[in-house]
């Protein structure tokens, strides 16, 4: 069993995780990033309607979607770096 270690995202959020936890979090965060990128690339009229990919049926602004993409890109990068340690 791996020993858990504390990690801090650039957003300030801390987690306690071992290598398996980091791998799981990386997969989950990459999936969120992929969903937001797909959503962003398929939208019209500067308003985004979520589809059946885990998002609720409401409209999102450009700023919201771009913010989520930036957040999940940063998390994926940080998780990848932590796994390389």
N, C-alpha and C positions, 0 to 999 in steps of 0.2 A: 504494500500500500504506500503510495506516494505521500510525502508530507505536503500539507497545504501551506501556501505562502500568501502574503498580502500584496496586492497590486493596486495601483491607483491610475485610473484613466485620466487623460488630460482634462476632462470635464470636472475632475475632483471626486468622482464616485470611486469608492474602494470596493474591492472584492477579495475574497479569500478563495484560492483555487490551487489545485494540483494540475499536472500536465493533462490529464483526461478532462478535467473541467475546462481548461483553456481550449482544448480541441473542440469540445462541444460548443463553447461560447463562440469560437471562431466560425464554426458552421452556421450557428444561429444568426450571428451578426452579418455574415456574408449573404445569407438568405434575405435578411431584411434589406441590405444594401441592394441586392439584385431586384427585389420587389419594387423599391423606390426608383431605381434606374429604369425599370420597365414601365412603371407608371409615368415617370417624367417623359420618357421618349414617345409615349402614345397619347399624349394629351393635346387638347385643342382649346382655343379661345381663352388661354391663360387661366383656365379653371380646370381642375382635375377631379374626376369622379373615380372613386375607388371601385375596383371590380372584385371578383371572387378570389382574390389572392391573399386573404387574411386582413384586408383593410375594410373598414366600415363604409357604408354608402353615404359619403358626404363629400363636399368639395374642399379642396385644399388650395392654398395660394402658392405661387411660385416660391416665395420666400420660405414657406413651411417645407415644401418638398426639397428645395436646395439645402436647407438646414439639416434635414434628416439625412440626405446623401452625405453631406460633410461629416456629420456625427458618426455615421456607420463606416465611412471610409477611414476615419481616424481610429475607431475602435478596432477594425480589422487589422490595420497597420500595427497598432499597439499589441494586439493579441499575437500576431505573427512574430513580432520582436520578442515578446515574452517567451514564446515557444522555442525560440532559437537560443535562449540563455542556457 
